[in-house]
Amino acid sequence: MGKEVYSYAGHEIVIEEGLDSFAGMIWPGALALCHYLETHRDQLNLVDKTVLEIGAGTGLVSVVATLLGGWVTATDLPEVLSNTRANLCRNTRGLCRHAPQVAPLSWGYDLESTYPSSVYRYDYILAAEVVYHHNFMDELLVTMKHFCKPGTTLIWANKVRLESDLVFTENFKKAFHTSLLVEEGEMKIFMAMSREGDDEVDQGLEIQDLLGEEDGKTVEEESNKDNGEDKPSCACTEVRADILDNYNEEEWEEDEEFESDEEEEKIVTSKDDETDEQNETVASNDNISEQECSDQTVVRQKWVPNIIFSVNKDIYHYVGQDIVIYESIDSYGAMMWPAALALCSFLDNNRDTVDLRGKGVLELGSGTGLVAIVASLLGASVTATDLPEILGNLRANLMRNTRGLCRHTPQVAPLSWGYDLESTYPSSVYRYDYVLAADVVYHHDFLDELLFTMKHFCKPGTTLIWANKVRLESDLVFTENFKKAFHTSLLVEEGEMKIFMAMSREGDEGDRNRLSRPTGCRLKA
């Protein structure tokens, strides 16, 4: 299995992800929290402080907190802890003041019996990406309140994706004295303290003392803004409302605020793009058991593009163009996923091998539309498809980034994967040169329908290119079924990121020889 390497606290941290659950993956909130802890050591001095991480997952945040001098206990569900323990051991042994501990913790209401608050007291509680699509929001909040007693500081980082995330955030603000430390688009980092003993200690003032007058926004300040007091104008926020609600061409042409707002972006180049090395080999720590950590190849991801970060939007650079992408909090389909970036890099850097000029292209599960935009800029006649509720944001992103730049205007169409496609998309009419799909295999119950949909559109003469990051056991099962359904060729493999080319098995005698792996394929020039 591939590994990923991160650099924090002056160390390269090797993290192995797991396939068994969402907890075995690195999520954006963990990276944001690690960066914050590293760059705010003076305000948040973890040296010799007791730290509890809730929902530690791969353990990256706990590793960083340990390297910063904290006395860390990393917690998660029992089935996650073996990988957490291996990552902690690999990255902290011999490098830290206090050896990190690992302990099982299930969020819930009966914590006093297993973690009595009179015994388990911490200076800091850390939590990253613990709010997502699950049914234990109330239990999570109770767990936070149980451990975050007076004298404890809770720091929670999360990317807002779903409506339930916003509901939890409001309940979180009611449960604690909170301060917003960081806000970059949908990524937010909160600091919180207990409301217990309010008459004795003004927790809000303590937060401001930690932050300094200019660093944090208290809930009271946010409330004043919501009520219209001292609320600054924000062109970017206004533009986002326009994007999500209006999609006709005249409004986009008149949107001058959006054009001026782009000039204020700040370019941040990913560290992964600064090296030409494709991978490097590291030896496992001799003191770690073979079960926890075996010698494997460390993969430095090469598909991460230059990104310009700003409030409410991300900007990617492909095909010589800055591509402005707005995500949505409505569903997984409206977020940017790693395989989309990998596929865009592949198409951009292999134009001679996969020549899309004048070709008919269908994208399945387009989501934010980034892949469809890149294919359009490369000269293809693109139809981007997804569920009806995704299409508003998808259409807006396509329109914004392709108008006046493409040979063919991209189209948007609703498509639900399933078995009755011949009636809505008859194969005699809907024929494509290429079918593209990125990160369409994840935690959902429609893998059979997805495979059937791929087979419906990938007829003889059509080339299917599918990019996916392997996360769950079901991903591996789907991959095997995919290989049985098509003639396949593995174009790219970097860690758990894979890009396949496939062709129909119909008419094998005539088509078998057409499938060969293109030479010289690469993700990064």
C-alpha positions as CSV (number, residue, x, y, z in Angstrom):
1,M,0.0,0.0,0.0
2,G,1.3,3.5,-0.8
3,K,2.0,6.1,1.8
4,E,1.9,9.9,1.9
5,V,4.5,12.2,3.3
6,Y,3.8,15.5,5.0
7,S,6.2,18.0,6.5
8,Y,5.3,19.6,9.9
9,A,7.3,20.7,12.9
10,G,10.5,20.3,11.0
11,H,10.0,16.6,10.3
12,E,8.8,14.5,7.3
13,I,5.8,12.5,8.6
14,V,5.0,9.3,6.8
15,I,1.3,8.4,7.0
16,E,-0.2,5.2,5.9
17,E,-3.9,5.4,5.1
18,G,-6.3,2.5,5.7
19,L,-9.0,1.0,3.4
20,D,-11.4,0.0,6.1
21,S,-13.2,3.3,6.9
22,F,-13.4,7.0,6.4
23,A,-11.2,7.2,9.6
24,G,-8.3,5.7,7.6
25,M,-8.0,8.6,5.3
26,I,-6.4,12.1,5.5
27,W,-9.1,14.8,5.4
28,P,-8.6,18.6,4.7
29,G,-9.4,19.6,8.3
30,A,-6.5,17.5,9.6
31,L,-4.1,19.3,7.3
32,A,-5.5,22.7,8.3
33,L,-5.3,21.9,12.0
34,C,-1.7,20.7,11.7
35,H,-0.7,23.8,9.8
36,Y,-2.4,26.0,12.4
37,L,-0.7,24.2,15.4
38,E,2.7,24.5,13.7
39,T,2.4,28.2,12.8
40,H,0.9,29.3,16.1
41,R,3.3,27.8,18.6
42,D,3.6,30.9,20.6
43,Q,-0.2,31.3,21.1
44,L,-0.8,27.6,21.5
45,N,2.2,26.3,23.3
46,L,1.7,22.5,23.6
47,V,5.0,21.8,25.3
48,D,4.3,19.5,28.3
49,K,0.6,20.1,27.9
50,T,-1.8,17.2,28.1
51,V,-3.7,16.7,24.8
52,L,-6.6,14.5,23.8
53,E,-7.5,14.0,20.2
54,I,-11.0,12.9,19.4
55,G,-11.4,10.9,16.2
56,A,-7.7,10.7,15.6
57,G,-8.0,8.5,12.4
58,T,-4.6,8.2,10.8
59,G,-3.0,10.0,13.7
60,L,-1.5,12.9,11.7
61,V,-2.8,15.6,14.1
62,S,-1.6,13.6,17.1
63,V,1.8,13.1,15.5
64,V,2.2,16.9,15.0
65,A,1.0,17.7,18.5
66,T,3.5,15.2,19.9
67,L,6.4,16.6,17.9
68,L,5.4,20.0,19.3
69,G,5.9,18.8,22.8
70,G,2.4,17.7,23.8
71,W,1.6,14.7,26.0
72,V,-0.9,13.2,23.6
73,T,-3.6,10.6,23.8
74,A,-5.1,9.7,20.4
75,T,-8.6,8.2,20.5
76,D,-10.9,6.6,17.9
77,L,-13.0,3.4,17.4
78,P,-11.2,0.2,18.3
79,E,-11.1,-1.0,14.7
80,V,-9.2,2.1,13.7
81,L,-6.5,2.1,16.3
82,S,-4.0,-0.4,14.8
83,N,-3.2,2.0,11.9
84,T,-3.3,5.0,14.3
85,R,-0.8,3.3,16.6
86,A,1.5,2.3,13.7
87,N,1.6,5.9,12.3
88,L,2.2,7.4,15.7
89,C,5.0,4.9,16.5
90,R,6.7,5.4,13.2
91,N,6.8,9.1,13.3
92,T,7.4,10.0,17.0
93,R,9.8,7.3,18.4
94,G,13.0,9.0,19.6
95,L,11.8,12.4,18.5
96,C,9.4,13.6,21.2
97,R,9.4,14.5,24.9
98,H,6.4,12.3,25.7
99,A,5.5,9.0,24.0
100,P,1.9,9.4,22.6
101,Q,-0.8,7.0,23.9
102,V,-3.6,5.4,22.0
103,A,-7.0,4.6,23.5
104,P,-10.4,3.4,22.3
105,L,-13.2,5.9,22.5
106,S,-16.8,5.7,21.3
107,W,-18.7,8.9,21.4
108,G,-21.7,8.8,23.7
109,Y,-23.6,9.6,26.9
110,D,-22.0,7.1,29.3
111,L,-18.5,8.4,29.4
112,E,-18.3,9.2,33.1
113,S,-18.1,5.4,33.8
114,T,-15.2,4.8,31.4
115,Y,-13.5,8.2,31.4
116,P,-14.4,9.9,34.8
117,S,-13.9,13.6,34.5
118,S,-12.2,13.7,37.9
119,V,-9.4,11.6,36.5
120,Y,-9.2,12.4,32.8
121,R,-8.3,16.1,32.6
122,Y,-6.6,17.7,29.6
123,D,-5.2,21.1,28.7
124,Y,-6.3,20.7,25.1
125,I,-8.8,18.8,23.1
126,L,-8.2,18.5,19.4
127,A,-10.7,17.4,16.8
128,A,-10.4,17.5,13.0
129,E,-13.1,16.5,10.5
130,V,-15.2,14.7,13.1
131,V,-18.3,16.3,11.6
132,Y,-19.3,14.6,8.3
133,H,-22.0,12.2,7.1
134,H,-22.8,10.2,10.2
135,N,-25.6,9.8,12.7
136,F,-23.7,10.5,15.9
137,M,-23.7,14.3,16.0
138,D,-25.4,14.5,19.4
139,E,-23.0,11.9,20.9
140,L,-20.1,13.9,19.5
141,L,-21.2,17.1,21.1
142,V,-21.8,15.3,24.4
143,T,-18.3,13.8,24.2
144,M,-16.8,17.2,23.6
145,K,-18.6,18.7,26.6
146,H,-17.5,15.8,28.8
147,F,-13.8,16.3,28.1
148,C,-13.8,20.1,27.7
149,K,-14.2,21.2,31.3
150,P,-13.2,24.6,32.8
151,G,-9.4,25.1,32.2
152,T,-9.5,23.0,29.0
153,T,-9.3,24.5,25.5
154,L,-10.9,22.7,22.6
155,I,-9.8,23.3,19.0
156,W,-12.0,21.9,16.2
157,A,-11.2,22.1,12.5
158,N,-13.7,21.1,9.9
159,K,-14.7,21.7,6.3
160,V,-18.4,22.5,5.9
161,R,-20.0,20.2,3.3
162,L,-23.5,19.3,4.4
163,E,-26.5,21.1,5.9
164,S,-26.0,19.0,9.0
165,D,-22.5,20.5,9.4
166,L,-24.1,23.9,9.8
167,V,-26.6,22.6,12.3
168,F,-23.9,21.0,14.4
169,T,-21.8,24.3,14.3
170,E,-24.7,26.3,15.7
171,N,-25.2,23.7,18.5
172,F,-21.4,23.8,19.1
173,K,-21.5,27.6,19.6
174,K,-24.4,27.3,22.0
175,A,-22.6,24.6,24.1
176,F,-19.3,26.5,24.4
177,H,-17.7,29.9,24.5
178,T,-16.3,29.9,21.0
179,S,-13.9,31.9,18.8
180,L,-13.3,31.5,15.1
181,L,-9.6,31.2,14.6
182,V,-9.4,30.5,10.9
183,E,-11.9,30.8,8.0
184,E,-10.8,30.0,4.5
185,G,-13.7,29.2,2.3
186,E,-15.6,26.3,3.8
187,M,-12.7,25.5,6.1
188,K,-13.1,26.7,9.7
189,I,-11.1,26.3,12.9
190,F,-12.8,27.1,16.2
191,M,-11.4,27.5,19.7
192,A,-13.8,26.7,22.5
193,M,-14.0,26.7,26.2
194,S,-16.5,25.3,28.7
195,R,-19.5,27.4,29.8
196,E,-19.4,25.8,33.2
197,G,-18.6,28.2,36.0
198,D,-19.4,31.3,33.9
199,D,-19.9,33.4,37.0
200,E,-16.4,32.6,38.2
201,V,-14.4,32.9,35.0
202,D,-15.0,35.0,31.9
203,Q,-14.0,32.3,29.4
204,G,-14.5,34.7,26.5
205,L,-11.8,37.0,27.8
206,E,-9.5,34.1,28.3
207,I,-9.9,33.2,24.6
208,Q,-9.1,36.7,23.6
209,D,-6.0,36.7,25.8
210,L,-4.8,33.6,24.0
211,L,-5.5,35.0,20.6
212,G,-4.6,38.7,20.9
213,E,-7.1,41.3,20.0
214,E,-6.8,41.0,16.2
215,D,-6.5,37.2,15.8
216,G,-9.9,35.9,16.7
217,K,-13.6,36.6,16.2
218,T,-15.9,35.9,19.1
219,V,-19.4,34.5,18.8
220,E,-20.7,37.8,20.0
221,E,-18.9,39.7,17.2
222,E,-20.3,37.2,14.7
223,S,-23.7,37.7,16.1
224,N,-23.4,41.5,15.7
225,K,-22.4,41.0,12.1
226,D,-25.4,38.8,11.5
227,N,-27.6,41.6,13.0
228,G,-26.2,44.1,10.6
229,E,-23.9,45.9,13.0
230,D,-20.5,46.7,11.6
231,K,-21.0,44.1,8.9
232,P,-18.4,44.7,6.1
233,S,-19.3,44.3,2.5
234,C,-17.9,41.2,0.9
235,A,-17.9,41.0,-2.9
236,C,-16.9,37.4,-2.8
237,T,-19.8,36.3,-0.6
238,E,-22.2,38.2,-2.9
239,V,-20.8,36.5,-5.9
240,R,-21.2,33.1,-4.3
241,A,-24.9,33.8,-3.8
242,D,-25.3,34.7,-7.4
243,I,-23.5,31.6,-8.5
244,L,-25.6,29.2,-6.5
245,D,-28.9,30.9,-7.4
246,N,-28.6,32.2,-10.9
247,Y,-27.3,30.6,-14.0
248,N,-28.4,32.6,-17.1
249,E,-25.7,34.0,-19.3
250,E,-26.7,37.7,-19.0
251,E,-26.0,37.7,-15.2
252,W,-22.6,36.2,-15.7
253,E,-21.7,38.8,-18.2
254,E,-22.7,41.6,-15.9
255,D,-20.9,40.2,-12.8
256,E,-18.1,42.8,-12.6
257,E,-17.6,42.1,-8.9
258,F,-16.5,38.6,-9.6
259,E,-13.8,39.7,-12.1
260,S,-12.3,42.3,-9.7
261,D,-12.4,39.9,-6.8
262,E,-10.1,37.5,-8.6
263,E,-7.2,40.0,-8.5
264,E,-7.0,39.6,-4.7
265,E,-6.2,35.9,-4.7
266,K,-3.1,34.6,-3.0
267,I,-1.1,31.9,-4.8
268,V,0.1,29.0,-2.7
269,T,2.2,26.4,-4.4
270,S,2.0,22.9,-3.1
271,K,5.2,21.5,-1.7
272,D,4.6,18.4,-3.7
273,D,5.1,20.4,-7.0
274,E,8.5,21.6,-6.0
275,T,10.3,18.3,-6.6
276,D,10.6,16.2,-9.8
277,E,11.0,13.0,-7.9
278,Q,8.2,10.5,-8.5
279,N,8.7,8.5,-5.4
280,E,11.3,7.5,-2.8
281,T,11.8,4.5,-0.7
282,V,11.9,4.7,3.1
283,A,12.7,1.9,5.5
284,S,10.4,1.1,8.4
285,N,11.6,1.8,11.9
286,D,13.4,-1.2,13.1
287,N,11.5,-1.0,16.4
288,I,8.1,-1.3,14.7
289,S,6.6,-4.7,14.2
290,E,6.1,-6.0,10.7
291,Q,2.3,-6.0,11.2
292,E,2.4,-2.3,12.0
293,C,4.9,-1.1,9.5
294,S,6.5,-3.0,6.7
295,D,9.0,-1.6,4.1
296,Q,7.0,0.1,1.4
297,T,7.3,2.8,-1.2
298,V,6.6,6.3,-0.2
299,V,4.7,8.1,-2.9
300,R,4.9,11.9,-3.1
301,Q,1.7,12.9,-4.9
302,K,2.5,14.6,-8.2
303,W,-1.1,15.4,-9.2
304,V,-1.6,18.2,-6.8
305,P,-1.8,21.4,-8.8
306,N,-1.0,25.0,-8.0
307,I,-4.0,26.3,-6.1
308,I,-5.0,29.9,-5.3
309,F,-6.9,30.0,-2.0
310,S,-9.5,32.6,-1.2
311,V,-12.7,32.9,0.7
312,N,-15.4,30.6,-0.8
313,K,-13.6,29.4,-3.9
314,D,-10.5,27.6,-5.2
315,I,-8.6,28.3,-8.3
316,Y,-6.8,25.6,-10.2
317,H,-4.4,26.0,-13.1
318,Y,-4.7,23.6,-16.1
319,V,-4.4,24.0,-19.9
320,G,-2.8,27.5,-19.4
321,Q,-5.9,28.8,-17.7
322,D,-6.9,29.7,-14.1
323,I,-10.0,27.7,-13.4
324,V,-12.3,29.1,-10.7
325,I,-14.3,26.4,-8.9
326,Y,-17.0,26.9,-6.4
327,E,-17.9,24.0,-4.2
328,S,-21.2,23.5,-2.5
329,I,-22.2,22.1,0.9
330,D,-25.2,20.2,-0.6
331,S,-23.6,16.8,-1.2
332,Y,-20.4,14.8,-1.8
333,G,-21.0,15.5,-5.5
334,A,-20.4,19.2,-5.1
335,M,-16.9,18.9,-3.6
336,M,-13.5,18.6,-5.1
337,W,-12.0,15.1,-4.8
338,P,-8.3,14.0,-5.4
339,A,-9.0,11.8,-8.4
340,A,-10.5,14.8,-10.3
341,L,-7.2,16.6,-9.9
342,A,-5.3,13.5,-10.9
343,L,-7.4,13.1,-14.1
344,C,-7.1,16.7,-15.0
345,S,-3.3,16.6,-14.7
346,F,-3.2,13.4,-16.8
347,L,-5.3,14.9,-19.6
348,D,-3.3,18.2,-19.5
349,N,0.1,16.4,-19.6
350,N,-0.8,13.7,-22.1
351,R,-2.5,15.7,-24.9
352,D,-0.7,13.8,-27.7
353,T,-1.6,10.4,-26.3
354,V,-5.2,11.3,-25.5
355,D,-6.1,13.9,-28.1
356,L,-9.6,15.3,-27.2
357,R,-9.8,17.9,-30.0
358,G,-13.1,17.6,-31.7
359,K,-14.0,14.4,-29.8
360,G,-17.3,13.7,-28.2
361,V,-16.8,13.3,-24.4
362,L,-19.2,12.3,-21.7
363,E,-18.3,12.7,-18.0
364,L,-20.1,10.6,-15.4
365,G,-20.5,12.1,-11.9
366,S,-19.1,15.5,-12.9
367,G,-19.6,17.1,-9.5
368,T,-18.0,20.5,-9.5
369,G,-17.3,20.2,-13.2
370,L,-13.5,20.6,-13.1
371,V,-12.7,17.6,-15.3
372,A,-15.4,18.7,-17.8
373,I,-13.9,22.2,-17.9
374,V,-10.4,20.8,-18.6
375,A,-11.7,18.5,-21.3
376,S,-13.5,21.5,-22.9
377,L,-10.4,23.6,-22.8
378,L,-8.6,20.8,-24.5
379,G,-11.0,21.0,-27.5
380,A,-13.6,18.4,-26.7
381,S,-17.3,18.6,-27.2
382,V,-18.3,17.7,-23.6
383,T,-21.5,16.6,-21.9
384,A,-21.2,16.8,-18.1
385,T,-23.7,14.7,-16.2
386,D,-24.7,14.2,-12.5
387,L,-27.8,14.1,-10.3
388,P,-30.3,16.9,-10.9
389,E,-29.6,18.5,-7.6
390,I,-25.9,18.9,-8.5
391,L,-26.4,20.6,-11.9
392,G,-26.9,24.2,-10.7
393,N,-23.4,24.6,-9.3
394,L,-22.0,22.4,-12.1
395,R,-23.5,24.6,-14.8
396,A,-22.2,27.8,-13.2
397,N,-18.7,26.5,-12.9
398,L,-18.7,25.3,-16.5
399,M,-20.1,28.6,-17.8
400,R,-17.7,30.7,-15.8
401,N,-14.6,28.9,-17.0
402,T,-15.2,28.0,-20.7
403,R,-17.1,31.0,-22.2
404,G,-15.1,32.4,-25.1
405,L,-12.3,29.9,-24.6
406,C,-13.6,26.7,-26.1
407,R,-14.2,25.3,-29.6
408,H,-17.4,23.6,-28.3
409,T,-19.8,24.9,-25.6
410,P,-20.0,22.2,-22.9
411,Q,-23.5,20.8,-22.2
412,V,-25.0,19.7,-18.9
413,A,-27.5,16.9,-18.5
414,P,-29.0,15.0,-15.6
415,L,-28.1,11.3,-15.3
416,S,-28.9,8.8,-12.6
417,W,-26.9,5.6,-12.8
418,G,-29.1,2.6,-13.4
419,Y,-30.4,-0.2,-15.6
420,D,-33.1,1.6,-17.7
421,L,-30.7,3.9,-19.6
422,E,-31.7,2.7,-23.0
423,S,-35.0,4.5,-22.8
424,T,-33.5,7.8,-21.8
425,Y,-30.1,7.6,-23.4
426,P,-30.5,5.1,-26.4
427,S,-27.0,3.9,-27.4
428,S,-27.9,4.3,-31.0
429,V,-28.1,8.1,-30.5
430,Y,-25.7,8.8,-27.6
431,R,-22.3,7.7,-28.9
432,Y,-19.1,9.2,-27.5
433,D,-15.4,9.0,-28.3
434,Y,-14.4,9.2,-24.6
435,V,-16.2,8.6,-21.3
436,L,-14.5,10.2,-18.3
437,A,-15.1,9.4,-14.6
438,A,-13.2,10.6,-11.5
439,D,-13.8,9.5,-7.9
440,V,-17.2,8.0,-8.7
441,V,-16.4,4.9,-6.5
442,Y,-16.8,5.8,-2.8
443,H,-19.1,5.0,0.0
444,H,-22.4,4.5,-1.7
445,D,-24.8,1.7,-2.6
446,F,-24.9,2.1,-6.4
447,L,-21.7,0.4,-7.5
448,D,-23.6,-2.1,-9.6
449,E,-25.6,0.6,-11.2
450,L,-22.4,2.6,-11.9
451,L,-20.8,-0.4,-13.6
452,F,-23.9,-0.9,-15.7
453,T,-23.9,2.8,-16.7
454,M,-20.3,2.6,-17.7
455,K,-21.0,-0.4,-19.9
456,H,-24.0,1.3,-21.5
457,F,-22.0,4.3,-22.7
458,C,-18.7,2.5,-23.4
459,K,-19.5,0.7,-26.6
460,P,-17.0,-0.5,-29.2
461,G,-15.1,2.6,-30.5
462,T,-15.4,4.4,-27.1
463,T,-12.5,4.8,-24.6
464,L,-13.3,5.0,-20.9
465,I,-10.8,6.7,-18.6
466,W,-11.5,6.2,-14.9
467,A,-9.5,7.8,-12.1
468,N,-10.0,6.8,-8.5
469,K,-8.3,6.8,-5.1
470,V,-8.7,3.5,-3.3
471,R,-10.1,4.0,0.2
472,L,-12.5,1.1,1.1
473,E,-12.6,-2.6,0.5
474,S,-15.6,-2.1,-1.7
475,D,-13.4,0.0,-4.0
476,L,-11.2,-3.0,-4.6
477,V,-14.2,-5.2,-5.3
478,F,-15.5,-2.7,-7.8
479,T,-12.1,-2.5,-9.5
480,E,-12.1,-6.3,-10.0
481,N,-15.6,-6.2,-11.5
482,F,-14.5,-3.3,-13.7
483,K,-11.6,-5.3,-15.1
484,K,-13.9,-8.2,-15.9
485,A,-16.4,-6.0,-17.6
486,F,-13.8,-4.2,-19.9
487,H,-10.5,-4.6,-21.5
488,T,-8.5,-2.5,-19.2
489,S,-5.0,-0.9,-19.0
490,L,-3.5,0.8,-15.9
491,L,-2.3,4.2,-17.1
492,V,-1.1,5.7,-13.8
493,E,-0.5,4.3,-10.3
494,E,0.7,6.6,-7.6
495,G,0.1,5.1,-4.2
496,E,-3.7,4.5,-3.9
497,M,-4.4,6.8,-6.9
498,K,-5.0,4.8,-10.1
499,I,-6.1,5.8,-13.6
500,F,-7.5,3.1,-15.9
501,M,-8.2,3.1,-19.6
502,A,-10.9,0.7,-20.7
503,M,-12.7,-0.5,-23.8
504,S,-15.8,-2.6,-24.4
505,R,-15.5,-6.3,-24.6
506,E,-18.2,-6.3,-27.3
507,G,-16.8,-7.5,-30.6
508,D,-13.6,-8.7,-29.0
509,E,-12.0,-9.9,-32.2
510,G,-12.2,-6.5,-33.8
511,D,-11.4,-4.4,-30.7
512,R,-8.9,-6.3,-28.6
513,N,-5.9,-5.0,-30.5
514,R,-7.0,-1.4,-30.1
515,L,-6.4,-1.4,-26.4
516,S,-2.8,-0.8,-25.4
517,R,-1.3,1.3,-22.8
518,P,-0.1,4.6,-24.2
519,T,3.6,5.2,-23.8
520,G,5.0,8.1,-21.8
521,C,1.9,8.8,-19.8
522,R,2.5,11.1,-16.8
523,L,0.6,13.1,-14.2
524,K,3.1,16.0,-14.0
525,A,5.2,17.5,-16.7
